[in-house]
Amino acid sequence: MGKLIKYLSPILIAIAVALVAWCVFTTPEDATVENATAVGSMLMWGYAIAGAAIVIAVLAAIWDMIQKPDGIKGTIFAGVAIVAIIAGAYFIANGHDYQILDIGNQTNFERFDTVIADASILVAYVAGAGAILSAIYSAISDALK
């Protein structure tokens, strides 16, 4: 079961990324309703496959934790840290008082949309900083060994 999920999940994610990329970067020569429907349905299939791959990965991680309960404490700590980072980013973003211009509609985005966009940017910054710090720590610890 582990090997099946190990190979199935990346394949599903690769197919989903390919479908979504095709939909995003394709511009049909003749903009007909059929072409728009085809692109929309391929985009939905890409999202569905990506969702299935994520569900499979999460279920595989839970199954692995059940079989090997040694790492449950670290997994729970990581999950709590992720939830805390997202909640912190949301509360920080909710405290900001600015508006994002919606150029297409000549108006501003709704408050909730602005908060979600700002929180997403803050989470991306934290994830990027964590990746950089992790790479630096890994390089230094490997050099000292």
N, C-alpha and C positions, 0 to 999 in steps of 0.2 A: 504494500500500500504506500509506503514511504517513497519508494522509487517512482511509482506512478505519479504521485503528486509532485515530486521533485522535478519531473520532466514536463508534466502536463501544465502546471501553472505558468511557467515561463513561455511555453508555446502559446497558450491562450492570451497572455499579455502581449506577445509579439503580434499575433493576429489582430488583436484589438487596436494596437498602436498603428498597424498598417492600414486597417480600415478607416480609422479616424483621420490619419494623415492623408489618405487618398481623398476623403470627403472634404477636408479642409483645403487642400492644395489643388483640387480639380476644378476647372472652370469649363463647363460644357460649352461647345461652340454655339449650339442652339439652345437658348434658355427656354426650354419647354417645361410644361408641368410634369411630364414623365421623367425628365432628367432631374428636376428638383426633388421629386418623390424618391427616385433611386438614390440620390445622394443622402436624403434624409433617412431613408431606411437603412442604408449602410452605416450611417453615423449611429443610429440606434442599436444596430447589431454590434458595432464596436463597443459602445457603452455597456451593452448587456454582457458581452464576453469579458470585458475588463472587470465588471462587477462579479461575474462568476469566478474569475481567477482570484480576486481578492477574497471572496467567501471561501474558496478552496484553501487558500493560504492560511487564513485565520483558523479554519477548522483543523487543518493539519497541525498548526502550532498548538491548538488546544489538545488535540489527540496526543501529540508528543509530550505535552506537559502532564497529561494523565498517566502516560506510560512511564515517564521519568520525572517524578515529582521533585527532584533535587533542585531544579532551576526555577521553581515556582516563585520563590521570594524575589529573585531578580526580575522576573517577568512582571510581577505585580508592582514592584517599585518603578519599573520603566513605564508601565501603563499609567500609574498615578502621576508620574512626572510629565507625561505627555498631556494628560487631562489638565494638570495644573498650568502648563505652558499655554495651552489653548484658552483656558478660562482667564488666565492673566492677560493674554493678548486681547481677548474680548473686552474685559473691563477697562483696560487702557484705551482701546479704540473707542469704547462707548463714552469715555470721558472727554474725547476730543470734540470740538465744536466747529466743524467745517463742512463744506459741501463739495461734491464732485460734479462737475458740469457734464451733462448728457448732451453731447453735441448733436446727435441724431434727432433728438426731440426738442432741442433748444430750451432745455429746462435743467433742473438738477436731479440727481438720483435721490431716491427715498433715503431716509435716515438709516434704516436697517441695512440696505444695500451698501451704504457708505461704511457702516461699522464692520460688516462682514469683510469687505474689501481691505479695510485697514487692518483688521485682525489677521487676515490671511497674509498680508505683507509682513506683519510683526512675527508671525509663526515662521515664515520663510527665513527671516533674518536670524531668528534663534536657531533654526535648523542649520543654516549655513555656518553660523558661528560655531555651533557644536561640531560640525564636520571638520572645520578648519582646526579647532582645538584638538579634536581627536587625531587628526593627521599629524599635528605637531607633537603631541604626546607619544604617538606610536613611533615616530621617527627618532625622538630623543631616547625613548626606552630601548629601542632596537640598537641604537648607537652605544648605549651604556652597557649592553649585555656582552 
